[in-house]
Amino acid sequence: KANLVGERLLNYEIKKHLSSDDLFDYYEAEHLLFDRKVLVKTLNANHIGSAQAKEQLKRESQKLNFQHNQTLLVYDLIETSDNAYLITEKPDSRLTLN
């Protein structure tokens, strides 16, 4: 399992691992300029490099961004050659992460 805690992703610093599922890892991060806690959803170690999994995360970000009654605000989608990072507001603890 890849552990991103302590890593920096542009203006975001990964603070802690929250959970994982079959496809994604979920992290709490902090935007360093705005002092804002965010959720980072990224491909887990088993799917890094998978174009299909990366595309699924991109489609999810677009779907969330265009929903009228969205549950999460989308802040950013950061892509690298082998992964993607969906940055959203940190959900209320009552909401599930997937």
Phi, psi and chi 1 to 4 in degrees:
 res  aa     phi    psi   chi1   chi2   chi3   chi4
   1 LYS       -  131.3  167.8  178.2  135.3  174.2
   2 ALA   -77.1  135.4      -      -      -      -
   3 ASN  -116.6  115.3 -172.5   -7.5      -      -
   4 LEU   -94.0   -0.7  -60.0  178.6      -      -
   5 VAL   -57.2  129.1  174.7      -      -      -
   6 GLY    92.0  -14.2      -      -      -      -
   7 GLU   -76.1  156.3  -61.7  -74.5  -35.9      -
   8 ARG  -113.2  133.3 -173.9  157.8  172.5 -171.7
   9 LEU  -124.9   97.3 -177.7   64.2      -      -
  10 LEU    52.3 -118.6  -61.9  178.3      -      -
  11 ASN   -90.7   12.1  -71.1  -36.1      -      -
  12 TYR  -111.0  136.1  -58.5   94.3      -      -
  13 GLU  -111.5  124.7 -176.5  177.1  -21.0      -
  14 ILE   -74.1  122.0  -51.3  -65.0      -      -
  15 LYS   -98.8  -44.6  -65.4  -66.3 -170.2  178.7
  16 LYS  -157.8  152.2   70.2  178.1  176.3  178.9
  17 HIS   -81.1  130.2  178.3 -101.1      -      -
  18 LEU   -98.7  -47.3  -62.0  173.3      -      -
  19 SER  -170.0  174.3   67.7      -      -      -
  20 SER  -143.2  155.2  -63.8      -      -      -
  21 ASP  -133.6 -164.1   59.9   27.5      -      -
  22 ASP   -62.3  -28.0  -68.8  -21.1      -      -
  23 LEU  -117.3  -32.3 -167.8   56.2      -      -
  24 PHE  -124.7  156.0  -58.6  107.6      -      -
  25 ASP  -112.7  146.4  -72.3  -30.3      -      -
  26 TYR  -121.9  130.6  -57.8   85.8      -      -
  27 TYR  -129.8  151.3  -66.9   90.2      -      -
  28 GLU   -93.2  135.8  177.2 -177.1  -70.6      -
  29 ALA  -136.2  168.3      -      -      -      -
  30 GLU  -125.3  131.9 -176.7  176.6  -23.5      -
  31 HIS   -76.1  120.2 -169.1  -75.1      -      -
  32 LEU   -71.6  -26.7  -62.3  172.4      -      -
  33 LEU   -85.9  -36.1  -62.7  174.8      -      -
  34 PHE  -103.2   -0.2  -58.6  134.4      -      -
  35 ASP    50.7   48.7 -166.6   30.5      -      -
  36 ARG  -118.8  130.3  175.6 -170.8  -49.0  159.4
  37 LYS   -81.5  135.7  -70.1 -172.1  179.2 -180.0
  38 VAL  -133.8  167.4  -61.9      -      -      -
  39 LEU  -103.7  133.0  174.5   71.7      -      -
  40 VAL  -114.2  121.3  177.2      -      -      -
  41 LYS  -111.0  124.4 -178.5  176.0 -177.8  177.6
  42 THR  -141.7  161.9 -172.9      -      -      -
  43 LEU   -63.5  139.4  -57.1  178.6      -      -
  44 ASN   -79.0  173.0   67.5   28.1      -      -
  45 ALA   -57.3  -30.4      -      -      -      -
  46 ASN   -71.8  -17.2  -65.0  -31.0      -      -
  47 HIS  -119.9    1.7  -67.4   88.3      -      -
  48 ILE   -60.3  132.3  -70.3  175.4      -      -
  49 GLY    93.3   -9.9      -      -      -      -
  50 SER   -81.6  113.1  165.2      -      -      -
  51 ALA   -63.0  -35.8      -      -      -      -
  52 GLN   -66.0  -44.9 -177.5  178.2    8.6      -
  53 ALA   -66.8  -39.9      -      -      -      -
  54 LYS   -63.0  -41.8 -173.7  175.9  171.5 -176.0
  55 GLU   -65.0  -36.7 -171.8   59.7   33.9      -
  56 GLN   -62.0  -41.9 -179.5  177.2  -25.8      -
  57 LEU   -66.2  -38.3 -172.2   58.5      -      -
  58 LYS   -64.1  -43.1  -74.2  172.8   59.1  176.5
  59 ARG   -63.1  -40.2  -80.4 -167.4  -48.8  -89.1
  60 GLU   -61.5  -41.2 -179.5  178.8  -26.3      -
  61 SER   -64.4  -39.5   71.6      -      -      -
  62 GLN   -67.7  -40.4  -67.5  166.7  -21.5      -
  63 LYS   -63.3  -46.4 -178.6  179.2  173.9 -176.2
  64 LEU   -61.8  -39.5  -82.3  172.8      -      -
  65 ASN   -66.4  -28.2 -165.1   40.0      -      -
  66 PHE  -105.2   -0.2  -68.0  109.5      -      -
  67 GLN   -72.7  139.0  -73.8  179.0  -19.5      -
  68 HIS   -74.8  -39.8  -66.9  -67.0      -      -
  69 ASN  -108.8   49.6  -64.9  -40.7      -      -
  70 GLN   -64.2  147.1   61.5 -171.9  -15.9      -
  71 THR   -87.0  -23.8   55.8      -      -      -
  72 LEU  -131.1  139.1  -63.8  174.9      -      -
  73 LEU   -81.0  133.7  -69.6  173.6      -      -
  74 VAL   -90.9  124.7  174.9      -      -      -
  75 TYR   -96.3  -36.9  -65.7  134.1      -      -
  76 ASP  -166.9  158.2 -150.7  -15.2      -      -
  77 LEU  -130.2  115.3  177.4   68.1      -      -
  78 ILE  -107.0  125.7  -60.2  168.4      -      -
  79 GLU  -113.8  139.2  -67.7 -174.3   74.8      -
  80 THR  -117.2 -179.3   64.1      -      -      -
  81 SER   -63.0  -30.0   60.5      -      -      -
  82 ASP  -122.8    3.0   62.4   -8.2      -      -
  83 ASN  -150.8  170.9 -152.0  -22.5      -      -
  84 ALA  -141.5  149.7      -      -      -      -
  85 TYR  -130.8  111.7  -55.8   85.3      -      -
  86 LEU   -90.2  120.3  176.3   57.9      -      -
  87 ILE  -106.6  119.7  -46.1  -65.5      -      -
  88 THR  -130.8  170.9   67.4      -      -      -
  89 GLU   -62.6  153.5   68.4  179.9  -30.5      -
  90 LYS   -76.3  124.8 -167.9  165.1  179.0 -119.4
  91 PRO   -69.8  155.4   26.1  -32.3      -      -
  92 ASP   -58.0  145.7 -174.1  -51.3      -      -
  93 SER   -61.4  -17.0   59.6      -      -      -
  94 ARG   -76.4  -18.5  -66.5  169.5  -67.2  151.4
  95 LEU   -88.2  149.1  -60.9  175.4      -      -
  96 THR   -81.2  158.4   59.7      -      -      -
  97 LEU   -88.3  -11.2  -64.7  175.5      -      -
  98 ASN  -124.7      -   49.6    7.8      -      -
